[in-house]
Amino acid sequence: MDGDDAAGTKTSLNPETAARNEELVGSLLAGEHRALARVITRIENREPGHRDLVSRLYGHTGSATVIGVTGSPGAGKSTLVDKLANAYRERGDTVGIVAVDPSSPYSGGSVLGDRIRMGSTGGDMDVFVRSMSTRGRLGGLSTATTDAITALDAFGKDVIVVETVGTGQSEVDVVRAADTVAVLVQPGSGDDVQMLKAGILEIGDVFVVNKADMDGVERTVAELEEMIHRRDAGRNASGGRPNAGSVLGHHGGEGYSGDAPEAQTPSGSRAAADGSADAAADVAPRESWQPPVVETVATSGSGVDDLVEALDAHAAYLRESGDGERRALDRLGEEIRRLVRSDGNELLADEIRREGGIETLAQRVLDGETDPYTISESIVGPLRTCVEANADREADGGSETDDAADGTDGSSETDTDADGTADTDDADAVGSDRTTVDDADRTTASDADRE
């Protein structure tokens, strides 16, 4: 197979694909928007060589601030993201937007509804907007979203905004892609309150009551603040640990004091309280971030500046508290686990096919020839033996470890592991169809069906 094989290695990458990827990445790093659009298209379509593309980009990332915007359908996410982009552009930041749309039930591609509601940035080449479909995946994010973020980061975008599809309780995937998560609710929505109670409260760094010109905004703000207070009080009572349902220990890891809320809000972050980053280090125990509640009216832009201030304050908190690095480690660890699971599943699926397929194996069990445990061991056993043999060689200081260190023949296996760390494939995204937007010329095109 040309490109990346099922195990996630680049051993089968032919010279033509490698040369094409090198040229494409060079154009992207040189600031060509058309190259950026082509890279994201290949990533989302999981084209041969897409893992090599992402691997080449990783070394150029780490400068962008990634903001996730989530909430229930109809909360005004797309309109607010459009206004956020304008606010960042007014202060000179370049912006990338990944708008995750629902999938078309016929083609599997994005229906592009979010893009329609982001018309005000259409003529600005420093705002790159890309619609991606969920492909039916729960969690609110497309399987290729993290790779698209990598491409935008490597391109040099200052701020990357990821808007989720808006599927309520399943929106927790955004925490694994964003530095800061803004959760939108609208006044008088009982569904939004239930969504927060069901667990999405855990992932919000900033809460936004949008459509604040509607009746019931005061009650909604009060309910939000009460839920945040109860959540933090529960954490303090349990010794400062996140509740069992929390995602990646999202709001401050090991320490939750809750004793100085004025030092955690946008207007009084710990660094801003006395103009010194050293003051944050002197606080013991370390305070967690207390999510603020911001009122906005996205259609008019009211409150958007306050929201930007809150997002900036959280970014400063992440830098000064050390939680930014901890959160990055959590995200990367989860990405590595996902890749290993995906690649391992592909390897095992190949073994099952070589054994005649699941139906054949199931029929053997039904006929009394064997049992599921024996079949599982026959498939997994050889892989386990290889892993154990490698572990034994490393423990003995074997020659393969030395070869990997000096780049001789033994390095191929080590290179495979390294590629698996950097690559971001997912079996669910293979062979999918999509609809894309080329930001370079602001046109819409439909990619070919890759089923």
C-alpha positions in Angstrom: 0.0 0.0 0.0 1.3 3.4 -1.0 1.6 5.7 2.0 0.9 4.8 5.6 0.3 1.1 6.4 -2.3 -0.2 8.9 0.2 -0.3 11.7 0.9 3.4 11.4 4.5 3.1 10.0 5.9 4.9 7.1 7.9 2.0 5.8 5.7 1.7 2.6 5.9 5.4 1.8 7.1 5.5 -1.8 9.5 8.2 -3.0 6.9 10.0 -5.1 4.6 10.4 -2.1 7.4 11.4 0.2 8.6 14.1 -2.3 5.0 15.3 -2.8 4.6 15.6 1.0 7.9 17.4 1.4 6.9 20.0 -1.2 3.4 20.4 0.2 4.7 20.9 3.8 7.3 23.4 2.5 4.6 25.4 0.8 2.4 25.3 4.0 5.3 26.5 6.2 5.9 29.3 3.6 2.4 30.6 4.3 0.5 29.4 1.2 -3.1 29.1 2.1 -3.8 26.8 -0.8 -1.2 24.4 0.5 -2.9 24.5 4.0 -6.2 23.7 2.4 -4.8 20.8 0.5 -3.0 19.4 3.6 -6.2 19.5 5.6 -8.1 17.8 2.7 -5.6 15.0 2.6 -5.7 14.6 6.4 -9.5 14.5 6.6 -9.8 12.1 3.7 -7.0 9.9 5.3 -5.2 9.8 1.9 -2.1 7.6 1.5 0.8 9.5 3.2 -1.4 11.6 5.4 0.4 10.4 8.6 3.7 11.4 7.1 2.3 14.8 6.5 1.2 15.2 10.1 4.5 13.8 11.4 6.4 16.4 9.3 4.3 19.2 10.8 4.6 18.3 14.5 8.0 20.0 14.9 6.6 23.3 13.8 3.7 23.4 16.3 3.2 24.8 19.8 2.7 28.5 19.3 -1.0 28.7 18.8 -3.7 29.2 21.4 -6.5 26.6 20.8 -10.0 27.5 22.0 -12.9 25.1 22.0 -16.4 26.5 21.7 -19.2 24.0 22.6 -22.8 24.0 23.8 -26.2 22.7 22.8 -27.6 23.3 19.3 -29.1 26.7 18.8 -27.0 28.4 21.5 -25.4 30.7 18.9 -21.9 29.1 18.7 -21.3 29.9 15.0 -22.3 33.5 15.3 -20.2 34.0 18.4 -17.2 32.3 16.8 -17.5 34.7 13.9 -17.5 37.7 16.3 -14.6 36.2 18.2 -12.6 36.0 15.0 -13.3 39.7 14.3 -12.2 40.7 17.8 -8.9 38.8 17.5 -8.2 40.3 14.1 -8.8 43.8 15.4 -5.8 43.3 17.7 -3.7 41.8 15.0 -3.9 38.1 15.6 -4.3 35.6 12.7 -7.1 33.1 13.2 -7.9 29.6 12.1 -11.4 28.2 12.6 -12.3 24.5 12.5 -16.1 24.3 12.4 -17.3 20.8 13.0 -20.6 20.4 11.2 -23.1 17.5 11.4 -22.6 14.9 8.7 -24.8 14.6 5.7 -26.9 11.4 6.0 -26.2 10.7 2.3 -22.6 11.6 1.6 -21.1 11.7 5.1 -19.7 15.1 4.3 -20.2 18.4 6.2 -23.4 20.2 5.5 -21.5 23.5 5.9 -24.2 25.2 8.0 -21.6 26.7 10.3 -19.8 28.3 7.4 -23.0 30.0 6.3 -23.2 31.8 9.6 -19.6 33.0 9.5 -19.9 35.4 6.6 -18.3 38.5 8.1 -14.8 37.1 7.9 -15.2 35.9 4.3 -12.8 38.5 2.7 -10.0 38.3 5.3 -7.2 36.0 4.2 -5.9 36.0 7.8 -9.0 34.1 8.9 -8.9 30.6 7.6 -12.3 28.8 8.0 -12.6 25.1 7.5 -15.8 23.0 7.9 -15.3 19.3 8.8 -17.9 16.7 9.3 -18.4 14.5 12.4 -19.0 11.4 10.2 -21.5 10.3 12.8 -19.0 10.2 15.6 -20.2 11.1 19.1 -18.2 13.5 21.1 -18.7 16.5 18.9 -15.4 16.4 17.0 -14.4 15.0 13.7 -11.8 12.2 13.9 -9.4 14.4 11.9 -9.9 17.6 13.9 -6.7 17.3 16.0 -4.7 16.8 12.8 -6.3 19.9 11.2 -5.3 21.8 14.4 -1.8 20.6 14.0 -1.7 21.9 10.4 -3.1 25.3 11.4 -0.6 25.6 14.3 2.3 24.8 12.0 1.0 27.3 9.5 1.5 30.0 12.1 -2.1 30.9 13.2 -2.0 32.8 16.5 -5.5 31.6 17.6 -7.3 28.5 16.5 -11.0 28.2 17.4 -12.7 24.8 17.2 -16.5 24.9 17.2 -18.1 21.6 18.0 -21.2 20.2 16.4 -23.4 20.8 19.4 -24.6 17.4 20.6 -25.1 18.2 24.2 -23.7 15.7 26.7 -21.3 14.1 24.2 -19.2 17.3 23.7 -16.4 16.3 26.0 -14.0 15.4 23.2 -13.2 19.1 22.8 -11.2 19.1 26.0 -8.7 16.8 24.3 -8.1 19.3 21.5 -8.3 22.7 23.2 -6.3 24.7 25.7 -9.4 26.6 26.8 -13.0 25.5 26.5 -15.9 27.9 26.4 -19.3 26.4 27.0 -22.4 28.3 25.6 -25.9 28.2 27.1 -28.9 30.4 26.4 -31.3 31.9 28.9 -34.4 29.9 29.9 -33.2 26.6 28.4 -33.9 23.8 30.7 -32.1 21.4 28.3 -28.9 23.5 28.7 -29.1 23.2 32.5 -29.6 19.5 32.3 -26.7 19.2 29.9 -24.5 21.0 32.4 -25.6 18.8 35.3 -25.0 15.7 33.2 -21.2 16.3 33.0 -20.4 19.0 30.5 -19.9 21.4 33.5 -16.6 19.6 34.1 -15.0 20.7 30.9 -15.8 24.4 30.8 -13.1 26.9 31.5 -15.3 29.9 30.6 -19.1 29.8 30.6 -21.0 32.1 28.2 -24.7 33.0 28.5 -25.4 34.0 24.9 -28.5 35.8 23.7 -28.3 37.8 26.9 -30.9 40.2 25.6 -33.6 37.5 26.2 -35.7 37.1 29.3 -34.4 34.9 32.0 -30.7 35.8 31.7 -30.3 36.7 35.4 -31.7 33.4 36.5 -29.5 31.4 34.1 -26.3 33.3 35.2 -27.3 32.6 38.9 -27.9 28.9 38.2 -24.5 28.6 36.4 -22.6 30.3 39.3 -24.4 28.1 41.8 -23.4 24.9 39.9 -19.8 26.1 39.6 -19.7 26.8 43.4 -21.2 23.4 44.3 -18.7 21.7 42.0 -15.7 23.4 43.5 -17.1 22.8 47.0 -17.5 19.1 46.3 -13.9 19.0 45.1 -12.6 20.7 48.2 -14.5 18.3 50.4 -12.9 15.4 48.7 -9.4 16.6 49.3 -9.1 18.8 46.2 -9.4 16.0 43.7 -11.7 16.1 40.7 -14.9 14.1 40.9 -14.9 10.7 39.3 -16.7 12.0 36.2 -14.2 14.8 35.5 -12.3 14.8 32.2 -8.5 14.8 32.4 -8.6 16.6 35.8 -9.6 19.6 33.8 -9.6 22.5 36.3 -6.3 22.4 38.1 -5.1 18.9 38.6 -3.9 18.1 42.1 -4.9 21.2 44.0 -8.3 22.9 44.4 -8.4 25.4 47.2 -11.2 27.6 46.1 -10.1 30.1 48.8 -9.3 33.0 46.6 -11.9 33.4 43.9 -10.8 37.0 43.3 -7.4 35.7 42.2 -8.9 33.4 39.6 -11.4 35.5 37.6 -10.5 37.4 34.4 -10.2 40.8 36.1 -8.1 39.3 38.9 -6.0 36.4 37.7 -3.2 35.5 40.1 -0.6 37.2 37.9 -2.7 40.3 37.4 -3.4 40.6 41.1 0.0 42.2 41.8 1.6 42.3 38.4 3.9 39.5 39.3 4.1 35.9 38.1 6.2 35.1 41.2 3.1 35.8 43.4 1.4 32.7 41.8 4.2 30.5 42.9 3.9 31.6 46.5 0.3 30.6 46.8 -0.1 27.4 48.8 -2.0 25.3 48.2 -2.3 26.2 44.5 -5.7 27.6 43.5 -7.6 26.1 40.7 -9.2 28.2 38.0 -12.7 29.4 38.9 -14.6 29.6 35.6 -16.2 33.0 35.0 -19.7 33.5 33.6 -19.8 36.0 30.7 -22.9 37.4 29.1 -22.9 38.0 25.3 -25.2 38.9 22.5 -23.4 37.4 19.5 -25.7 39.0 16.9 -24.7 42.5 18.0 -21.2 41.7 19.4 -22.1 42.8 22.9 -20.0 41.2 25.5 -17.5 39.7 23.0 -14.6 41.9 24.4 -15.4 40.6 27.9 -15.3 37.1 26.5 -11.9 37.7 24.9 -10.6 39.1 28.2 -11.8 35.9 30.0 -10.1 33.7 27.4 -6.9 35.6 27.7 -7.0 35.4 31.5 -7.4 31.6 31.3 -4.4 31.4 28.9 -2.4 33.4 31.4 -3.4 31.1 34.2 -2.3 28.1 32.3 1.1 29.6 31.7 1.7 30.8 35.2 0.2 27.9 37.2 1.9 25.1 35.2 -1.5 23.6 34.3 -0.9 24.4 30.7 1.9 21.9 30.5 0.0 19.3 32.6 -3.0 19.7 30.2 -0.8 19.3 27.2 0.7 16.1 28.7 -2.8 14.8 29.3 -3.8 15.5 25.7 -0.7 14.0 24.1 -0.9 10.9 26.4 -4.5 10.4 25.3 -3.5 10.8 21.6 -0.8 8.2 22.0 -3.2 5.8 23.6 -5.7 6.4 20.9 -3.1 5.8 18.2 -1.9 2.6 19.8 -5.4 1.3 20.2 -6.2 2.2 16.6 -3.1 0.6 15.2 -3.4 -2.4 17.4 -7.0 -2.9 16.3 -5.9 -2.8 12.7 -3.2 -5.4 13.3 -5.6 -7.7 15.1 -8.2 -7.1 12.3 -5.7 -8.3 9.8 -5.0 -11.4 11.8 -8.7 -12.1 12.1 -9.1 -11.8 8.3 -6.2 -14.2 7.8 -8.1 -16.7 10.1 -11.1 -16.5 7.8 -13.0 -13.6 9.4 -15.2 -13.2 12.4 -18.1 -15.2 11.0 -15.9 -18.2 10.3 -14.4 -18.1 13.7 -17.8 -17.7 15.3 -19.1 -20.7 13.4 -16.2 -22.8 14.7 -17.2 -21.9 18.2 -20.8 -22.6 17.5 -19.8 -26.0 16.0 -18.0 -26.9 19.2 -14.6 -27.0 17.6 -13.1 -24.3 19.9 -14.0 -21.5 22.2 -13.6 -17.6 22.1 -10.8 -17.6 24.6 -8.7 -20.0 22.6 -9.3 -18.0 19.4 -8.4 -14.8 21.1 -5.2 -16.2 22.4 -4.2 -17.6 19.0 -4.6 -14.2 17.5 -3.1 -12.0 20.3 -0.5 -14.6 21.4 2.0 -13.9 18.7 1.8 -10.2 19.2 2.2 -10.6 23.0 5.3 -12.9 22.3 6.9 -10.2 20.2 6.3 -7.5 22.8 7.7 -9.7 25.6 10.7 -10.6 23.5 11.4 -6.9 22.8 11.1 -6.1 26.5 13.6 -8.9 27.3 16.1 -7.6 24.8 15.9 -4.1 26.2 16.3 -5.5 29.8 19.4 -7.4 28.6 20.9 -4.3 26.8 20.6 -6.2 23.5 22.1 -5.2 20.3 18.9 -3.9 18.8 18.8 -1.0 21.3 22.4 -0.1 20.4 21.6 -0.3 16.7 18.6 2.0 17.2 20.9 4.5 19.0 23.4 4.7 16.2 20.9 4.5 13.3 21.9 1.0 12.0 19.5 -1.6 10.7 17.9 -2.2 14.1 16.5 1.3 14.0 13.5 0.5 11.8 11.4 -0.8 14.7 12.3 2.2 16.8 11.3 4.6 13.9 8.0 2.8 13.7 7.3 3.6 17.3 8.2 7.2 16.9 6.0 7.6 13.9 3.1 6.1 15.8 3.6 8.8 18.5 3.5 11.6 16.0 0.8 10.3 13.6 -2.8 10.9 14.3 -4.8 8.3 12.4 -8.2 6.8 13.4 -9.7 3.7 11.9 -13.1 5.3 12.0 -12.0 8.0 9.5 -10.6 5.7 6.8 -12.3 5.9 3.4 -14.8 8.6 4.4 -16.4 11.2 2.2 -16.4 14.8 2.9 -17.2 18.4 1.8 -14.4 20.9 2.1 -13.9 24.7 1.9 -10.7 26.0 0.3 -9.9 29.2 2.2 -7.4 30.4 -0.4 -10.0 31.2 -3.0 -13.1 31.0 -0.7 -14.7 28.3 -2.9 -16.5 25.2 -2.0 -15.6 21.8 -3.5 -16.7 18.3 -2.9 -14.0 15.6 -2.6 -14.5 12.2 -4.3 -16.2 9.4 -2.4 -13.4 7.3 -0.9 -15.6 4.5 0.5 
